[in-house]
């Protein structure tokens, strides 16, 4: 009840302050007006288009960032030569915001979905790699010793030692990656896009259609919370001891 109460309280406070003139209604329209605009956009079919495009880009980009990130992170954690070889590249590229590379990405991949997917994948990749490496390195050495004593092969090391052992920290990196994916998609769709929630937010702002802009902002917030709940549920299933 407390979890539900906090956003409801915030929305009621916003509604009250907008209706009473404490907040300038031109810049902070009441939530009821935003909901009405959202219903109108749903009825016109405009909103379904923007949501579908953004979710497709987020989902594909997220997977293309997470899967290579997990594989590279496990290899770096298990084999020190690979770790020493790849670490300088990861450490050099990680501080560069992916959005700063967006002009180059657009030149290479165009202004279509592929450039947005690549941008999201690049943003998600690094936190997943770093957390996966940390998870493997922090595995208790007793598990590694037992596996070696029983002649475990590379496949067993990979799937029965490294992957389960790194799972708690790795899932935290994936959780961080989904938040970064949502941040990235909004910014990426503001540049060189003709559809998507980020495009809706930016074009609505430029046209001073603030109710539509707030619809986009609230949608991003909603999907961020929903994805976080889904990943937390997956984490509980995969790590019941936590």
C-alpha positions in Angstrom: 0.0 0.0 0.0 2.9 2.4 0.8 4.4 1.6 -2.6 1.2 2.6 -4.4 0.5 5.5 -2.0 3.7 7.5 -2.9 3.0 8.1 -6.6 -0.7 8.6 -6.0 0.1 11.2 -3.4 2.5 13.0 -5.8 -0.1 13.0 -8.6 -2.8 14.4 -6.3 -0.4 17.1 -5.0 0.5 18.0 -8.6 -3.3 18.1 -9.5 -4.1 20.3 -6.5 -1.2 22.7 -7.1 -2.0 23.1 -10.8 -5.7 23.6 -10.2 -5.1 26.2 -7.5 -2.6 28.2 -9.5 0.4 27.4 -7.3 2.0 25.8 -10.4 1.7 27.6 -13.8 -0.7 25.5 -15.7 1.0 26.4 -19.0 4.1 24.5 -17.9 2.7 22.0 -15.4 -0.7 20.9 -16.7 -2.7 18.8 -14.2 -2.4 15.0 -14.4 -6.1 14.7 -15.3 -5.5 16.8 -18.5 -2.5 14.7 -19.3 -4.5 11.5 -18.9 -7.2 13.0 -21.2 -4.5 13.7 -23.8 -3.1 10.2 -23.5 -6.6 8.7 -24.1 -7.0 10.9 -27.2 -3.6 9.8 -28.5 -4.4 6.1 -27.9 -7.8 6.5 -29.7 -6.1 8.1 -32.7 -3.5 5.3 -33.0 -0.6 7.7 -32.7 0.5 6.5 -29.3 0.6 2.8 -30.3 3.0 3.6 -33.1 5.4 5.5 -30.8 5.3 2.9 -28.0 5.7 -0.1 -30.4 8.8 1.5 -32.1 10.5 2.4 -28.9 9.9 -0.9 -27.2 11.2 -2.8 -30.3 14.4 -0.6 -30.2 14.8 -1.0 -26.5 14.3 -4.8 -26.5 16.6 -5.6 -29.4 19.3 -3.1 -28.3 19.1 -4.4 -24.7 19.6 -8.0 -25.9 22.5 -7.1 -28.2 24.2 -5.3 -25.3 23.5 -7.9 -22.6 24.4 -11.2 -24.4 27.9 -10.1 -25.6 28.4 -8.3 -22.3 27.8 -11.5 -20.3 30.0 -13.6 -22.6 32.9 -11.1 -22.7 32.6 -10.6 -18.9 32.7 -14.3 -18.1 35.8 -14.8 -20.4 37.5 -11.8 -18.8 36.8 -13.1 -15.3 37.9 -16.7 -16.0 41.0 -16.1 -18.1 43.5 -13.4 -17.0 45.2 -13.1 -20.4 41.8 -12.2 -22.0 41.1 -9.8 -19.1 44.5 -8.0 -19.5 44.0 -7.8 -23.2 40.4 -6.4 -23.2 40.5 -4.3 -20.0 42.3 -1.3 -21.5 39.8 -1.2 -24.4 36.8 -1.4 -22.0 38.3 1.2 -19.6 39.1 3.6 -22.5 35.7 3.3 -24.2 33.5 3.1 -21.1 33.8 6.8 -20.0 32.8 8.0 -23.5 29.0 8.6 -23.5 27.4 6.5 -26.2 25.3 9.5 -27.2 28.5 11.5 -27.9 29.2 8.9 -30.6 25.7 9.1 -32.0 26.7 11.3 -35.0 29.3 8.7 -36.0 26.8 5.9 -35.4 24.2 7.7 -37.6 26.9 8.1 -40.3 27.7 4.4 -40.2 24.2 2.9 -39.7 21.8 5.6 -41.0 18.9 7.3 -39.2 16.7 4.2 -39.0 16.2 1.7 -36.3 19.7 0.1 -36.6 21.5 3.3 -35.3 19.1 3.5 -32.3 19.6 -0.3 -31.5 23.4 0.1 -31.8 23.4 3.1 -29.5 21.4 1.3 -26.8 23.5 -1.9 -27.1 26.7 0.2 -26.7 25.3 1.8 -23.6 24.1 -1.5 -22.0 27.3 -3.5 -22.9 29.7 -1.8 -20.5 27.9 -2.0 -17.1 27.1 -5.7 -17.9 30.7 -6.5 -18.7 32.1 -4.7 -15.6 29.6 -6.3 -13.2 30.0 -9.8 -14.7 33.8 -9.6 -14.4 33.5 -8.5 -10.8 31.1 -11.3 -10.1 33.5 -14.0 -11.5 36.5 -12.6 -9.8 34.7 -12.6 -6.4 33.7 -16.2 -6.7 35.1 -18.1 -3.7 38.3 -19.9 -4.7 37.1 -23.1 -3.0 34.7 -23.7 -5.9 37.4 -23.2 -8.5 39.7 -25.6 -6.6 37.0 -28.3 -6.3 36.2 -28.0 -10.0 39.9 -28.4 -10.9 40.4 -31.3 -8.6 37.5 -33.1 -10.2 38.8 -32.4 -13.7 36.1 -30.0 -14.8 36.4 -29.0 -18.4 36.1 -25.5 -19.8 32.4 -25.9 -20.5 31.7 -26.9 -16.9 33.8 -24.1 -15.6 31.9 -21.7 -17.8 28.3 -22.9 -17.1 28.5 -24.5 -13.7 31.0 -22.3 -11.9 31.5 -18.9 -13.5 27.9 -18.2 -14.7 26.1 -19.2 -11.5 28.8 -17.6 -9.3 28.7 -14.3 -11.1 24.9 -14.3 -11.4 24.1 -12.0 -8.4 26.4 -9.2 -9.4 25.8 -9.8 -13.1 22.0 -9.3 -12.7 22.7 -6.0 -10.9 24.6 -5.0 -14.0 21.7 -6.0 -16.2 19.3 -4.1 -14.0 21.5 -1.0 -14.4 21.6 -1.7 -18.1 17.9 -1.6 -18.5 17.8 1.9 -16.8 20.5 3.1 -19.1 18.6 1.7 -22.1 15.6 3.8 -21.3 17.8 6.9 -20.8 19.5 6.3 -24.1 16.5 5.6 -26.2 14.9 8.9 -25.3 18.0 10.9 -26.2 18.7 8.8 -29.4 15.2 9.3 -30.7 15.5 13.1 -30.2 18.2 13.0 -32.9 17.6 11.6 -36.4 14.3 9.9 -35.7 10.8 10.2 -37.0 9.0 8.1 -34.4 9.3 6.8 -30.9 8.6 8.1 -27.4 11.8 10.3 -27.4 10.7 11.8 -30.8 7.3 12.5 -29.3 8.8 14.3 -26.3 11.1 16.4 -28.4 8.6 17.4 -31.1 5.9 18.1 -28.5 8.4 20.4 -26.6 9.3 22.3 -29.7 5.7 22.8 -30.6 4.9 23.7 -26.9 2.4 20.8 -26.7 3.4 20.2 -23.1 0.6 17.8 -22.3 1.8 15.4 -25.0 5.4 15.9 -23.8 4.3 14.9 -20.3 2.6 11.8 -21.7 5.9 10.7 -23.2 7.8 11.4 -20.0 5.3 9.5 -17.9 5.4 6.6 -20.3 9.2 6.4 -20.0 8.8 6.4 -16.2 6.2 3.7 -16.3 8.2 1.4 -18.5 11.3 1.9 -16.4 9.4 0.9 -13.3 7.7 -2.0 -15.1 11.0 -3.4 -16.5 12.6 -3.0 -13.1 9.8 -5.1 -11.5 10.2 -7.8 -14.2 14.0 -8.0 -13.8 13.6 -8.2 -10.0 11.1 -11.0 -10.4 13.5 -12.9 -12.7 16.3 -12.3 -10.1 14.2 -13.8 -7.3 13.5 -16.9 -9.5 17.1 -17.4 -10.5 18.5 -16.5 -7.0 16.0 -17.8 -4.5 18.6 -17.9 -1.8 18.9 -14.1 -1.9 
